[in-house]
Amino acid sequence: MADEIHVRGSVSIPESELSWRFSRSSGPGGQHVNTSATAAELSFDVANSPSLPDTLKARALDRLAGRLVRGVLTVRAEEYRSQLRNRDAARTRLATLLAEATAPPPKKRVPKKVPRGINERRLENKKRRSAIKRQRSSRWD
């Protein structure tokens, strides 16, 4: 297992800032699921982390506001029967969440001016369709 979780660029979270909890997985599985603590729950205190720079921390707190409980982000993995694989899945999920949350905001879209030729063609087509429809209705008068 890696001793750090890579977030973005040179920013990594050391193992000492992570806390683990293990419990029994839910769902079917027979005798194995009833006796093994294979579900892994990984918690990371985003608000008080010294390894995250202030700008990334503010961005993460803002974007993950719905998932945080008192500034702590918790990820649970229980899809595998092995605790080790669930630990790896939780690490990967946490790294992905933090990478997305600390990503710089996308560049603003600069609307381009519509070229005059395109606008004129559009209006010309409208006039043509209008004339066709006008001719259809006028012959029944």
Secondary structure, 3 states (H helix, E strand, C coil): CCCEEEEECCEEEEHHHEEEEEECCCCCCCHHHHHCCCEEEEEEECCCCCCCCHHHHHHHHHHCCCCEECCEEEEEECCCCCHHHHHHHHHHHHHHHHHHHCCCCCCCCCCCCCCHHHHHHHHHHHHHHHHHHHHHHHCCC
